[in-house]
Amino acid sequence: MTTTVWLSPSATAFSCVCEPCLERARRSGVLFADALSVASVRGAVAPEAAVTVVRCAGGHEIVLRRVERPRPLARHSEGQLQIA
């Protein structure tokens, strides 16, 4: 099982949970808070990197991928959510 993390185009850092480490801790009966601590992965990512691979403390691959921002809608609708 590979963990994939989707990054915004401007991200220079990431924080995620390694899914295999979290599952292993769950199966071992570790408390959830302790499992999160063990499975937590943080780091920096180069702004120009479209795809990169990092490893958690347990050695599992975590794929970091950038996503494009969606294009704006061609027509404005009053029912559309506005983010300022």
Backbone as ProteinMPNN parsed JSONL, in Angstrom:
{"seq_chain_A": "MTTTVWLSPSATAFSCVCEPCLERARRSGVLFADALSVASVRGAVAPEAAVTVVRCAGGHEIVLRRVERPRPLARHSEGQLQIA", "coords_chain_A": {"N_chain_A": [[0.848, -1.17, 0.0], [0.706, 2.106, -0.981], [1.05, 5.397, 0.126], [-0.446, 8.302, -1.068], [-0.078, 11.735, -1.393], [-1.713, 14.687, -2.082], [-0.719, 17.763, -3.267], [-1.032, 21.331, -3.11], [-0.461, 23.726, -5.776], [1.31, 25.691, -4.813], [2.523, 24.723, -2.533], [5.124, 24.269, -0.141], [5.769, 22.7, 1.899], [4.791, 19.737, 3.696], [2.485, 17.668, 5.512], [1.495, 14.629, 6.73], [-0.054, 11.382, 7.18], [1.33, 8.203, 7.385], [-0.165, 5.62, 5.879], [0.249, 2.717, 5.92], [1.815, 2.487, 8.29], [0.04, 3.479, 10.191], [-2.004, 1.585, 10.012], [-0.618, -0.732, 10.823], [-0.076, -0.05, 13.491], [-2.693, 0.09, 14.433], [-3.519, -2.563, 14.218], [-1.853, -3.648, 16.078], [-2.937, -2.825, 18.409], [-2.352, -0.373, 19.504], [-2.911, 2.741, 21.125], [-4.948, 5.236, 19.568], [-4.015, 7.946, 19.467], [-1.296, 7.572, 19.999], [-0.643, 6.007, 17.815], [-1.027, 7.819, 15.716], [1.037, 9.584, 16.253], [3.292, 7.982, 15.762], [2.927, 7.422, 13.042], [3.001, 9.846, 11.76], [4.202, 12.096, 9.308], [6.319, 14.618, 8.186], [7.609, 17.346, 6.243], [9.698, 19.182, 3.903], [9.103, 20.352, 0.576], [10.294, 20.799, -2.679], [9.47, 23.715, -4.508], [9.309, 23.48, -7.294], [8.934, 20.817, -7.82], [6.997, 18.395, -9.321], [6.24, 15.782, -8.845], [7.287, 13.773, -6.201], [9.054, 11.472, -4.076], [8.964, 10.44, -0.739], [10.078, 8.949, 2.351], [8.67, 7.358, 5.193], [9.374, 7.049, 8.744], [9.274, 4.322, 9.126], [10.058, 3.344, 6.707], [8.305, 3.205, 4.54], [7.112, 4.127, 1.28], [6.013, 7.354, 0.359], [4.162, 9.107, -1.851], [4.326, 12.259, -3.209], [2.32, 14.485, -4.884], [1.642, 17.145, -7.077], [-1.265, 19.098, -7.739], [-3.221, 20.647, -10.232], [-4.846, 23.779, -10.014], [-8.354, 24.015, -10.297], [-9.97, 25.326, -13.213], [-11.727, 28.479, -13.259], [-15.327, 28.674, -13.117], [-17.184, 29.147, -16.108], [-19.45, 30.664, -16.041], [-20.96, 32.71, -13.658], [-22.81, 31.799, -10.783], [-25.417, 32.443, -8.505], [-25.798, 30.548, -6.553], [-23.354, 29.517, -6.164], [-20.498, 28.857, -4.195], [-18.602, 31.369, -2.663], [-15.301, 32.23, -2.198], [-13.244, 34.324, -0.506]], "CA_chain_A": [[0.0, 0.0, 0.0], [1.455, 3.349, -1.07], [0.305, 6.588, 0.498], [-0.291, 9.418, -1.997], [-0.488, 13.022, -0.825], [-1.922, 15.673, -3.147], [-0.259, 19.078, -2.817], [-1.44, 22.492, -3.9], [0.64, 24.186, -6.62], [2.247, 26.576, -4.108], [2.994, 24.105, -1.285], [6.564, 24.061, 0.05], [5.872, 21.782, 3.034], [3.663, 18.797, 3.774], [2.269, 16.93, 6.747], [0.541, 13.572, 6.422], [0.035, 10.165, 7.976], [1.665, 7.016, 6.605], [-1.274, 4.69, 6.064], [0.689, 1.406, 6.397], [2.229, 2.583, 9.7], [-1.172, 3.648, 10.991], [-2.689, 0.286, 10.022], [0.167, -1.633, 11.659], [-0.304, 0.338, 14.881], [-4.076, -0.286, 14.759], [-3.549, -4.022, 14.401], [-1.09, -3.968, 17.3], [-3.703, -2.386, 19.565], [-1.814, 0.881, 20.031], [-3.889, 3.821, 21.229], [-5.005, 6.015, 18.336], [-3.133, 9.115, 19.578], [0.075, 7.084, 19.871], [-0.497, 5.555, 16.433], [-0.854, 9.027, 14.897], [2.38, 10.097, 16.512], [4.246, 7.103, 15.079], [2.698, 7.429, 11.598], [3.062, 11.213, 11.244], [5.339, 12.419, 8.441], [6.354, 16.044, 7.815], [8.834, 17.708, 5.552], [9.686, 20.242, 2.892], [9.049, 19.891, -0.812], [10.744, 21.85, -3.591], [8.325, 24.307, -5.212], [9.261, 23.077, -8.707], [8.721, 19.365, -7.916], [5.629, 17.983, -9.657], [6.065, 14.502, -8.15], [8.479, 13.349, -5.468], [8.801, 10.369, -3.152], [9.64, 10.503, 0.559], [9.865, 7.738, 3.145], [8.354, 7.547, 6.606], [10.376, 6.455, 9.633], [9.195, 2.873, 8.948], [10.586, 2.994, 5.392], [7.281, 3.146, 3.491], [7.094, 5.222, 0.314], [4.894, 8.29, 0.304], [4.262, 9.848, -3.102], [3.791, 13.621, -3.148], [1.951, 14.931, -6.241], [0.971, 18.448, -7.176], [-2.478, 19.141, -8.55], [-3.527, 21.951, -10.807], [-6.084, 24.388, -9.525], [-9.38, 23.954, -11.34], [-10.288, 26.595, -13.876], [-12.976, 29.056, -12.76], [-16.514, 28.409, -13.923], [-17.378, 30.135, -17.175], [-20.595, 31.503, -15.729], [-21.194, 32.852, -12.226], [-24.132, 31.429, -10.303], [-25.645, 32.927, -7.139], [-25.719, 29.402, -5.679], [-21.952, 29.123, -6.113], [-19.772, 29.268, -3.01], [-17.607, 32.397, -2.908], [-14.196, 32.261, -1.243], [-12.521, 35.585, -0.683]], "C_chain_A": [[0.9, 1.242, 0.0], [0.544, 4.498, -0.687], [0.6, 7.668, -0.534], [-0.859, 10.662, -1.346], [-0.572, 14.014, -1.974], [-1.605, 17.054, -2.588], [-0.813, 20.182, -3.709], [-0.237, 22.972, -4.719], [1.692, 25.013, -5.878], [2.839, 25.967, -2.832], [4.516, 23.948, -1.278], [6.824, 23.142, 1.24], [4.65, 20.868, 3.023], [3.635, 18.166, 5.159], [1.206, 15.893, 6.44], [0.73, 12.411, 7.386], [0.361, 9.017, 7.026], [0.598, 5.967, 6.894], [-0.826, 3.293, 6.498], [1.134, 1.421, 7.871], [1.016, 2.708, 10.618], [-1.92, 2.317, 11.108], [-1.942, -0.716, 10.897], [-0.059, -1.327, 13.138], [-1.707, -0.069, 15.322], [-4.162, -1.776, 15.048], [-2.817, -4.454, 15.665], [-1.813, -3.539, 18.561], [-3.192, -1.114, 20.215], [-2.941, 1.911, 20.111], [-3.809, 4.716, 19.997], [-4.06, 7.217, 18.376], [-1.672, 8.708, 19.424], [0.353, 6.622, 18.437], [-0.288, 6.746, 15.498], [0.541, 9.602, 15.053], [3.435, 9.293, 15.754], [4.144, 7.248, 13.562], [2.82, 8.815, 10.963], [4.347, 11.46, 10.456], [5.227, 13.884, 8.038], [7.639, 16.323, 7.068], [8.63, 18.852, 4.588], [9.624, 19.596, 1.514], [9.444, 21.072, -1.704], [9.56, 22.401, -4.38], [8.199, 23.856, -6.668], [8.985, 21.588, -8.893], [7.253, 19.054, -8.205], [5.269, 16.692, -8.933], [7.379, 14.197, -7.439], [8.082, 12.24, -4.506], [9.613, 10.6, -1.883], [9.365, 9.19, 1.276], [9.549, 8.126, 4.585], [9.455, 6.91, 7.44], [10.4, 4.931, 9.505], [9.681, 2.401, 7.586], [9.577, 2.904, 4.271], [7.371, 4.36, 2.571], [5.832, 6.048, 0.449], [5.112, 9.145, -0.932], [3.59, 11.2, -2.914], [3.553, 14.092, -4.577], [1.262, 16.282, -6.176], [-0.268, 18.311, -8.048], [-2.648, 20.557, -9.077], [-4.796, 22.492, -10.162], [-7.114, 24.314, -10.643], [-9.626, 25.334, -11.943], [-11.587, 27.15, -13.294], [-14.141, 28.688, -13.68], [-16.707, 29.527, -14.939], [-18.497, 31.11, -16.836], [-20.798, 31.538, -14.228], [-22.638, 32.476, -11.9], [-24.27, 31.917, -8.875], [-25.564, 31.781, -6.131], [-24.273, 28.92, -5.478], [-21.293, 29.667, -4.841], [-18.703, 30.279, -3.396], [-16.554, 32.359, -1.813], [-13.391, 33.517, -1.519], [-11.124, 35.488, -0.174]], "O_chain_A": [[1.75, 1.402, 0.877], [-0.604, 4.562, -1.126], [1.762, 7.928, -0.845], [-1.971, 10.653, -0.816], [0.375, 14.166, -2.745], [-2.153, 17.463, -1.565], [-1.031, 19.988, -4.905], [0.9, 22.647, -4.377], [2.854, 25.029, -6.283], [3.585, 26.642, -2.123], [5.116, 23.548, -2.276], [7.976, 22.842, 1.552], [3.622, 21.181, 2.424], [4.637, 18.141, 5.873], [0.131, 16.232, 5.944], [1.567, 12.46, 8.287], [-0.268, 8.88, 5.977], [0.477, 5.486, 8.021], [-1.464, 2.714, 7.377], [0.86, 0.477, 8.611], [0.978, 2.111, 11.694], [-2.411, 1.969, 12.181], [-2.57, -1.473, 11.638], [-0.216, -2.242, 13.946], [-1.897, -0.52, 16.452], [-4.803, -2.196, 16.011], [-3.123, -5.493, 16.249], [-1.366, -3.845, 19.666], [-3.555, -0.805, 21.351], [-3.822, 1.94, 19.252], [-2.728, 4.928, 19.448], [-3.366, 7.474, 17.393], [-0.893, 9.42, 18.79], [1.449, 6.824, 17.914], [0.54, 6.684, 14.589], [1.147, 10.054, 14.081], [4.361, 9.862, 15.175], [5.16, 7.202, 12.868], [2.748, 8.936, 9.741], [5.437, 11.081, 10.886], [4.169, 14.337, 7.601], [8.636, 15.621, 7.238], [7.54, 19.412, 4.472], [10.038, 18.453, 1.321], [8.986, 22.197, -1.504], [8.733, 21.632, -4.87], [7.097, 23.85, -7.217], [8.816, 21.14, -10.027], [6.373, 19.41, -7.422], [4.142, 16.523, -8.467], [8.455, 14.35, -8.017], [6.908, 12.091, -4.167], [10.801, 10.917, -1.944], [8.513, 8.411, 0.85], [10.092, 9.094, 5.119], [10.371, 6.296, 6.893], [11.435, 4.311, 9.748], [9.718, 1.198, 7.324], [9.943, 2.559, 3.147], [7.666, 5.471, 3.013], [4.735, 5.519, 0.628], [6.129, 9.828, -1.049], [2.43, 11.278, -2.51], [4.475, 14.099, -5.392], [0.407, 16.521, -5.323], [-0.305, 17.505, -8.978], [-2.259, 21.53, -8.432], [-5.702, 21.735, -9.813], [-6.782, 24.528, -11.809], [-9.506, 26.359, -11.273], [-12.456, 26.383, -12.879], [-13.952, 28.426, -14.868], [-16.431, 30.695, -14.664], [-18.491, 32.252, -17.294], [-20.808, 30.488, -13.585], [-23.562, 32.797, -12.647], [-23.319, 31.812, -8.101], [-25.284, 32.025, -4.957], [-24.027, 28.005, -4.692], [-21.518, 30.818, -4.467], [-17.971, 30.064, -4.362], [-16.881, 32.447, -0.629], [-12.919, 33.736, -2.634], [-10.372, 36.461, -0.244]]}, "name": "protein", "num_of_chains": 1, "seq": "MTTTVWLSPSATAFSCVCEPCLERARRSGVLFADALSVASVRGAVAPEAAVTVVRCAGGHEIVLRRVERPRPLARHSEGQLQIA"}
